[in-house]
Amino acid sequence: MFEIALALIPLFLLVGSLLFGHYPGFRTIVRISERIWAEPRARAAKSQRRPRAPRSHAISGGLLIAFGYAQRPPPPAP
């Protein structure tokens, strides 16, 4: 019985804080959302300063092996 009561203490604390109108962590949520909304403006200003060099995507790893096998015919049957 003690284990159950001990497990329910965080639930009661959260419900109590919500009943009194306080949401734990709301300032952090607001700060993160402001940072997310401010990010596109910073990116737009940064891209206007200097153009980026085009990126080339080289095939590597397992994709390279797959393309190699796809271009060869299967081995002859014995």
C-alpha positions as CSV (number, residue, x, y, z in Angstrom):
1,M,0.0,0.0,0.0
2,F,2.9,2.3,0.8
3,E,4.4,1.8,-2.7
4,I,1.1,2.8,-4.4
5,A,0.8,6.0,-2.2
6,L,4.5,6.8,-3.0
7,A,3.8,6.4,-6.7
8,L,0.8,8.7,-6.6
9,I,2.5,11.6,-4.9
10,P,3.8,13.2,-8.2
11,L,0.3,12.9,-9.6
12,F,-1.2,14.7,-6.7
13,L,1.4,17.4,-6.9
14,L,0.8,18.0,-10.6
15,V,-3.0,18.0,-10.2
16,G,-2.7,20.4,-7.2
17,S,-0.5,22.8,-9.2
18,L,-2.9,22.7,-12.1
19,L,-5.9,23.4,-9.9
20,F,-4.1,26.5,-8.6
21,G,-3.5,27.7,-12.1
22,H,0.2,27.0,-12.4
23,Y,1.6,24.8,-15.2
24,P,5.0,23.4,-14.5
25,G,7.4,24.2,-17.3
26,F,5.3,26.8,-19.1
27,R,8.1,29.3,-19.2
28,T,10.4,26.8,-20.9
29,I,7.7,26.0,-23.5
30,V,7.3,29.7,-24.2
31,R,11.0,30.2,-24.5
32,I,11.4,27.3,-26.9
33,S,8.5,28.4,-29.1
34,E,9.9,31.9,-29.3
35,R,13.2,30.5,-30.4
36,I,11.5,28.4,-33.1
37,W,9.5,31.3,-34.5
38,A,12.6,33.6,-34.5
39,E,14.7,31.0,-36.4
40,P,13.2,31.5,-40.0
41,R,13.8,35.2,-39.8
42,A,17.4,34.6,-38.9
43,R,17.8,32.1,-41.7
44,A,16.3,34.5,-44.3
45,A,18.7,37.3,-43.2
46,K,21.6,34.9,-43.3
47,S,20.8,33.6,-46.8
48,Q,20.7,37.2,-48.2
49,R,24.2,37.9,-47.0
50,R,26.1,35.4,-49.1
51,P,25.1,32.7,-51.5
52,R,25.8,29.1,-50.5
53,A,27.8,26.8,-52.7
54,P,25.8,24.0,-54.3
55,R,26.1,20.7,-52.5
56,S,26.7,17.5,-54.4
57,H,25.4,14.3,-52.9
58,A,27.7,11.4,-53.7
59,I,26.5,7.8,-53.4
60,S,28.2,6.0,-50.6
61,G,27.9,2.9,-48.4
62,G,25.2,0.4,-49.0
63,L,23.7,2.5,-51.7
64,L,26.9,2.4,-53.7
65,I,27.0,-1.4,-53.4
66,A,23.3,-1.7,-54.4
67,F,23.9,0.5,-57.5
68,G,26.9,-1.7,-58.4
69,Y,24.8,-4.9,-58.3
70,A,21.9,-3.3,-60.2
71,Q,24.1,-2.5,-63.2
72,R,25.6,-6.0,-63.6
73,P,23.7,-8.9,-65.0
74,P,23.2,-11.9,-62.7
75,P,25.9,-14.6,-62.9
76,P,25.4,-17.3,-65.5
77,A,23.5,-20.5,-64.5
78,P,25.7,-23.6,-64.1
